[in-house]
């Protein structure tokens, strides 16, 4: 099975928005009961109780389709079925000295473990040449995610990447950095 990686436009934004709650639910398993990763009083995975419906949450995500050439929302398809997504950011939405930042990356559970996520990641990396940065949760509960990024980085860069753990603009994270210039 192969994966297709498609840059989306506003007409297909709803497909990624439909999967986004699944992504946030998936993240909650990696972060436990931290406030930002559990449902609010309305059952929405957002820390703010201002989000009462999924539509409220969707409206905030519109920025990904409002800044072409700066923010890139990708949809993953397997045999024509939506199976995941990635959001790639460029300055000013990433750290200084970084050209591309993998802001979000998600593949639905049934499609994991067969190489599709690595195919999707490397397809995206090949579209953009420059200095990349990826964050993931450094906690033990995210061991599988950490192993995925190590394996993907090793294969894609032939081991020429940096891994660290530390403070970021998004909290304490495991940080992967590489250049494909």
C-alpha positions in Angstrom: 0.0 0.0 0.0 1.3 3.5 -0.9 0.3 6.8 0.5 -0.5 9.9 -1.5 0.4 13.3 0.0 -1.7 16.1 -1.3 -1.5 19.9 -0.5 -5.0 20.9 0.3 -7.0 24.0 -0.5 -9.9 25.4 1.5 -12.4 23.2 -0.4 -10.8 20.1 1.2 -10.1 21.6 4.6 -13.1 19.9 6.1 -11.5 16.5 5.6 -8.5 17.4 7.8 -10.9 19.1 10.2 -12.9 15.9 10.5 -9.8 14.0 11.5 -8.4 16.6 13.8 -10.4 15.5 16.9 -9.0 12.0 16.4 -5.5 13.5 16.4 -6.1 15.4 19.6 -7.6 12.3 21.2 -4.5 10.3 20.1 -2.2 12.9 21.6 -4.1 12.7 24.9 -2.7 9.2 25.3 0.8 10.5 25.1 0.4 13.4 27.5 -2.0 11.9 30.2 -4.0 14.3 32.2 -2.2 17.5 31.4 -4.8 20.2 31.0 -4.0 21.1 27.4 -4.5 17.4 26.4 -7.8 16.5 27.9 -11.3 17.5 27.0 -12.8 20.7 28.2 -16.2 20.9 30.0 -17.9 20.7 26.6 -16.0 17.5 25.5 -13.7 19.2 23.1 -10.0 18.6 23.2 -9.0 22.2 23.9 -7.9 23.8 27.2 -10.3 26.7 26.7 -13.9 26.3 27.6 -14.6 28.9 24.9 -14.7 26.0 22.4 -18.2 24.6 22.8 -18.5 22.8 19.5 -16.2 21.2 16.9 -17.2 24.1 14.6 -15.6 26.6 17.1 -12.4 24.5 17.0 -12.5 24.3 13.2 -12.7 28.1 12.7 -9.4 28.5 14.6 -7.7 26.0 12.1 -8.7 28.1 9.1 -5.3 29.9 9.3 -3.7 26.9 7.6 -5.6 27.6 4.5 -5.3 31.4 4.7 -1.5 31.7 4.3 -0.4 29.8 1.2 3.3 29.9 0.7 3.8 30.1 4.4 1.6 27.4 6.0 1.1 24.1 4.2 -1.8 21.7 5.1 -1.2 18.2 3.6 -3.7 15.4 3.4 -2.7 11.8 3.3 -4.7 9.3 1.2 -4.3 5.6 0.9 -6.3 4.1 -2.0 -8.3 7.3 -2.2 -9.3 7.2 1.5 -8.2 10.0 3.9 -5.9 8.5 6.5 -4.0 11.4 8.0 -2.5 14.8 7.6 0.5 17.1 8.3 0.8 20.8 8.8 4.1 22.3 7.8 5.0 25.9 8.9 7.6 28.3 7.7 8.8 31.6 9.3 7.5 33.4 11.2 5.7 30.3 12.5 8.8 28.4 13.4 12.0 28.8 15.5 14.7 31.2 14.4 17.1 29.5 12.1 14.5 27.0 10.9 13.1 27.0 7.4 10.4 24.3 7.9 8.7 23.0 11.0 6.5 19.9 11.1 3.8 21.5 13.2 1.4 18.5 13.2 1.7 15.0 11.9 -1.0 12.3 12.2 -1.8 8.9 10.7 -4.9 7.0 11.7 -4.4 3.9 13.9 -5.4 1.2 11.3 -2.7 2.5 8.8 0.2 2.6 11.2 3.1 0.1 11.3 3.2 -0.6 7.5 5.5 2.2 6.4 2.9 4.8 5.3 3.8 7.4 7.9 7.5 7.3 6.9 6.5 7.5 3.2 4.4 10.6 4.0 7.1 12.3 6.0 9.8 11.7 3.5 7.5 12.9 0.6 7.0 16.1 2.5 10.7 16.6 3.3 11.5 16.2 -0.4 9.1 19.0 -1.3 11.0 21.6 0.8 14.7 22.0 0.9 16.2 23.7 4.0 16.6 23.4 7.7 13.9 21.3 9.4 12.7 21.0 12.9 10.2 18.4 14.4 9.0 18.3 18.0 7.5 15.3 19.8 6.6 14.5 23.3 9.7 13.3 25.3 7.7 11.2 27.8 7.8 7.5 28.1 4.2 7.2 27.0 5.3 8.5 23.5 8.0 5.9 23.0 6.5 4.7 19.8 6.3 8.3 18.4 10.0 8.8 19.4 11.0 5.6 17.7 9.1 6.5 14.6 10.9 9.9 14.2 14.3 8.4 15.0 13.8 5.7 12.4 12.5 8.2 9.8 15.3 10.6 10.5 17.9 7.9 10.3 16.6 6.6 7.0 15.9 10.0 5.4 19.2 11.7 6.5 21.4 8.6 6.6 21.9 9.4 10.3 22.8 13.0 9.8 20.4 14.7 12.2 20.4 16.1 15.7 18.2 15.0 18.5 17.8 16.8 21.8 15.4 17.4 24.6 14.6 20.8 25.9 12.5 23.9 26.1 10.7 25.0 22.9 8.0 27.6 22.0 5.6 24.6 22.6 6.9 23.5 26.0 9.4 20.7 26.9 9.9 18.5 23.8 12.1 16.1 22.1 13.6 18.0 19.1 14.8 16.6 15.8 16.7 18.9 13.5 18.2 18.2 10.1 19.0 19.9 6.8 18.3 18.6 3.3 20.0 21.5 1.4 
